[in-house]
Amino acid sequence: MAVIKKINDSIRVKILSAMTRKGAVVPNIRQIKKITGFHRATIKSSIDFLENEKFVLGYRPLLDPLVAGYNLKSSSYFQVDLSLKEKQKELLDILKKDKNVLSASQVISDGDFNIAISFLSKNIESFHNSLREKYVYKIPNYYDFIKKSSSYYLSSPIYKDKNEIDVLIDLLNEEQGTE
């Protein structure tokens, strides 16, 4: 009987999780030498320096959320009552436990919103159900704390599809004039 592998079976998920741990995947110095022409010692000492400076935080696989069925990136903007410090702590505690949260940031703008939260979800319905169950129902007097909210759903990029690391490297190259 043939074993059918899936990207989300327990074996693959455990392996992916292990690959995100510090030291699980290391740079291929031989490949970097082929690309750059630099000596192995130069490459190794540069990598060590970047790691020690906490600029390189680790090594991990790049995954496509769409393949796993996570088709929706969304952002929700909230106007919260910043005077309710205990409610802010409750919100932060919920955010830390919410596996769908990509990031949460304070917003500084000329508009009404002061908190932005980015989510990864399977679809709009699961996003809204999760928002209701994890936030609206969990924070007592939710509407006294959250004065206003708005959600935006992001499609696949129509211009370019770069990750944050690629953009940062491009910017650093531009600063150095090494493009």
Secondary structure in CASP SS format (residue, H / E / C, confidence):
PFRMAT SS
TARGET T0000
AUTHOR 0000-0000-0000
METHOD secondary structure of the structure
MODEL  1
M C 1.00
A C 1.00
V C 1.00
I C 1.00
K C 1.00
K C 1.00
I C 1.00
N C 1.00
D C 1.00
S H 1.00
I H 1.00
R H 1.00
V H 1.00
K H 1.00
I H 1.00
L H 1.00
S H 1.00
A H 1.00
M H 1.00
T C 1.00
R C 1.00
K C 1.00
G C 1.00
A C 1.00
V C 1.00
V C 1.00
P C 1.00
N C 1.00
I H 1.00
R H 1.00
Q H 1.00
I H 1.00
K H 1.00
K H 1.00
I H 1.00
T H 1.00
G C 1.00
F C 1.00
H C 1.00
R H 1.00
A H 1.00
T H 1.00
I H 1.00
K H 1.00
S H 1.00
S H 1.00
I H 1.00
D H 1.00
F H 1.00
L H 1.00
E H 1.00
N H 1.00
E C 1.00
K C 1.00
F C 1.00
V C 1.00
L C 1.00
G C 1.00
Y C 1.00
R C 1.00
P C 1.00
L C 1.00
L C 1.00
D C 1.00
P C 1.00
L C 1.00
V C 1.00
A C 1.00
G C 1.00
Y C 1.00
N C 1.00
L E 1.00
K E 1.00
S E 1.00
S E 1.00
S E 1.00
Y E 1.00
F E 1.00
Q E 1.00
V E 1.00
D C 1.00
L C 1.00
S C 1.00
L C 1.00
K H 1.00
E H 1.00
K H 1.00
Q H 1.00
K H 1.00
E H 1.00
L H 1.00
L H 1.00
D H 1.00
I H 1.00
L H 1.00
K H 1.00
K H 1.00
D C 1.00
K C 1.00
N C 1.00
V E 1.00
L E 1.00
S E 1.00
A E 1.00
S E 1.00
Q E 1.00
V C 1.00
I C 1.00
S C 1.00
D C 1.00
G C 1.00
D C 1.00
F C 1.00
N C 1.00
I E 1.00
A E 1.00
I E 1.00
S E 1.00
F E 1.00
L E 1.00
S E 1.00
K C 1.00
N C 1.00
I H 1.00
E H 1.00
S H 1.00
F H 1.00
H H 1.00
N H 1.00
S H 1.00
L H 1.00
R H 1.00
E H 1.00
K H 1.00
Y H 1.00
V H 1.00
Y C 1.00
K C 1.00
I C 1.00
P C 1.00
N C 1.00
Y H 1.00
Y H 1.00
D H 1.00
F H 1.00
I E 1.00
K E 1.00
K E 1.00
S E 1.00
S E 1.00
S E 1.00
Y E 1.00
Y E 1.00
L E 1.00
S C 1.00
S C 1.00
P C 1.00
I C 1.00
Y C 1.00
K C 1.00
D C 1.00
K C 1.00
N C 1.00
E H 1.00
I H 1.00
D H 1.00
V H 1.00
L H 1.00
I H 1.00
D H 1.00
L H 1.00
L H 1.00
N H 1.00
E H 1.00
E H 1.00
Q H 1.00
G C 1.00
T C 1.00
E C 1.00
END
